[in-house]
Amino acid sequence: MMLIDTHCHLDAAEFDADRDLVAVQAIQKGICGIVIPAVARNNFDEVIALGARHKNCAYALGVHPMYVDAASLGDLEILDQYVRNHNPVAIGEIGLDYFLTNPRDNPDNIQRQQTFYVEQLKIARHYQLPVILHVRNSIDEILKQLRKYKLTGGIAHAFNGSFQQAQQFMDLGFKLGFGGAMTYSRALKIRELAAKLPLDAIVLETDAPDIPPEWVGKGGRNSPLELPKIAQILAELKQVNVSQVVDITSANALKVLPKIADLCTRVNVAL
């Protein structure tokens, strides 16, 4: 089994100088899958092209909550058309962000986020696709809507909630994404959570170029190439062999994102 990066914005400008090289080097580093979520209508075509160009890349389509003010409701219709005509592995990155926007300070933006979130859940349900969720400071509201719309599952990306909230996601068929934030020695809460959760609840991710691990440093560019070392940190926290982390987290990714099953075979790896 090889590693799978379940969340990487390889289309971001930070990769303009070496995007294709990073994708190739990822295979050499033992990473057979990179999932690239869209964030807005204007990068749907780019993530689709990356999925076509690289045998270890797949894409998700969606409108990110931090981009809803620049989006139109017509973008939801375009998303539906793209999902119908293409083959995304999930709807994403979608969700809610109550960190940058406090609900008390900007209720209009919160309402817009909620509208886009719910409408994209409906699209996911219609096409029976999993979702890749942005859940920053908004987990309870995220879960409320998931209970209502009952999807096939998905990933709570960059999870940093409580064990009880994690259990609620797990009960709904979701996996929890852990990455660079877990590598900081002072990040006691998330490290404790990673150690306590069952390994079969976790998928690995980078969120590259964002959330760089401790050895890259704040302000540095994160990359899928950091994933093997992130896996090693998780193994140390859980006091298991890193090969066990690789095997189980990758199996988790394949279970929750079944359309990525061919990625590793496309790089000549038998799963």
N, C-alpha and C positions, 0 to 999 in steps of 0.2 A: 504494500500500500504506500502511496505517496501522499504528500500534503496537499490540502486544498485551501486556498485563500478565498473565503466566502464573501469578502467585501473589499474591493480595491477599485479606486477611481483612476484606472490607468489612462483614461482619456484626458485627465487634468493637464493643464498647461505645464506643470512642473515636470512632466515626462516628455515634453516636446523634443528635447535633445536626444533622448535615448529610449523612447517608448518600445520600439520593436526589439531592441537589444535586451531590455529588461524582461520582456516576455520569453525570449529565447533562454536567457540566463536562468529564469525561474525553473525551466525544465531541468537544466543542469544541476540546480540546487535541490532537486527532488520534489518540485511542486508541479503536479500534473493538472491542476485546475485553478483558474482565476475567474471569479465572478465579478463582472463590472456593472454596477447599477447606474442607470441614468439618473439625473437629478432634475431635468427640465426638458421640455419639448425640443429645444435647440441642440441637444446632444443625443437624441435618439439615434440619428443616422450614424454618428461617430461610434457609439458603443456597438451598434450592429456590425459596422465595418470591422471593428477590432475582433469581434467574435468570429467573423468570417476569415480574417487574415491569420489568426493564430490558433493552432490546433489545441492549445491549452486554455483558451479563453471562451467564456460564455457571457451573456448579458441579461440584465433585467431592465424593464422599462417602467418608469414612473415619474411623478413630480414630487420632489423633495419639499417638506414643509417650509424650509427656509427660502424657497423659490416661488411660493404661491402668490406673493404680491406682484411679481413680474409675469405671472401666468394668467391666461384667460380661461374661462370655463370651457371655451371651445377646445382647449388643449386636452381636455378629458375625452372629447369625441375623437380627437386625433390619436390619443393613446389607445382607445378602443380599436380604431382602425389598424394601428401598428400591431397590436397584439393579435388581431385576427389574421393579418397578412404576413407576420413574421413568426419567430419561434423563441420568445423569451423564456428563460428558465423560471422567472418569477416576476411579480409586479413589485417594483422597488427602484429607488429607495423612497418609501412613503412613510407617513406617520405624523407625529406632532412634536414640536419643540417649544417647551415652556421655559427654557433657559434664557434664550436671547429675548423672548417676548414674555413678559409677565402678564397673565390673563387680566389682572386688575388694571394694567397700564394701557393695554391696546386690545380691547375686546373685539374690535373689527378684524384685526389680523388673526386672532384666535378662532373666530367664527369661520374665517376663510380657510385656515388650516384644517379645521374640522370638516368643512364641506369637501375639500379635496381628499382628505383621508377617507371619509366614508364612501365617496363616489368611487375611489380606487379600490376599496375593499369590495364593492359591488362588482367591479370589473374582474377582480381576482376570483370572486366566487363564480361569476358567470363562466369564466374560462377554466375553472378548476385549477388555478395556479396558486402556489404558495406566495407569501409576501415577505419582503425584506424591510424591516421596520426600524425607523428612527424614533427612539423612545425617550429622548433626553428630558428629564423632569416632568414626564407626562405619562408614566406607566399606567396609573390607575385608569385614566381616560382611554388609553390605548386598549387596555384589557376589556373595558366596558363595551367597546364597539366590537371587539373580537368575539365576545360572548354572543353578541346580537347577530353577527353575520356568519359565524361558524364556517371558517375556511378549512382548506386542506392542511394548513400548518404554515410554517415559515421560520424566520430567524428574527429574534430581538437583537438587533445590532448594537454593539458597544454597550452591552448590558451592565448596569451599575445600580441595580435596585436591591431590594431585600431578598432574603432567602424565601420568604413567603410569596413575594411577587414572582420570583423565579419559578416556584412550584406551580403557580397559576398558569404561567406560560407553558410549562411542561404538560400540565393537565389538558391544555388546548392543542397539544401536538407540536409545540414550538421548541426550537433549540435556541441556545443563548450564545451570542457572539462575544469572544474574548480576544484581546489583542494587545497592543502596545501599552495601554494603561495599566495592565496587570504586571508589567515588568518593573515598575518603579517600587523600590524598597519601602518608600514611605506611603504607598497606596494600600494601607492596611486593610481597609474595608473590602476592596475588590479582590485582594489577594486571599483574604479569609473566605470570601464567597467562592472563588475559584477552587480553593482547596476543599470546601465543604460539599459543593454540588457533585452529583454523580457525573462521572466522565461521559456517560452516554447522553448527557444534557447539553454538552458543550460543542461548539464549532469554533475553529480558529479563523481569524481575520486580521488584516492589517489596517484597513481604512486608508491605505496609502493614497495620496501623499501625506495625509493627516495622521494624528495620534502616533507620533514617532515613539519607539521604545526608548528606554532609559539610555542605552548605549549610543543612540543617535542624537538624543538631546532635543529639548524644546526648540522649535524653529528649524530643525533639520528636516530633510525630506525622508519620509517613510517610503518603503518599497516592499513588494512581495518577497524580495530576497531576504528580508528580515524574518520571515515566517519560521524557518527552522530553529532559530534561536528563541523565538517566542514559544514554540512548542517545547523547547528544553526547559524554559522557565516554568511552564505549566506542569511539566513532569516533576520538577523539583518541588513545587508547591504541593502536589498530590502524592509525592514520594513513590512514584512509579517509574518504570523505564520509559524513555522517550519514544521507543518504538510502539509501546502501548498507546501513548497519546496520539501518535501519528495514525495508527490503525483505527482507533475508535473515533477520533474526531472526524476523520475522513469518511468513515462509514456513516457517521451522523449526518454529514453534509450530503452524502448521496441519498440518504433516506428522506431528508426534508426537502431536498432539491433534486428530485429524481431525473430531471432532464439533463443534469450534468453527468449522468452515468457514463456517457461515451467519451468524456474528456480524457480520462486516463488511458482508455484503450486507444484513443487517437494519438497518444504519445507512446504507444507500444508497451503499456504497462498492464499486466493482467491483474484485475481486482478479484 
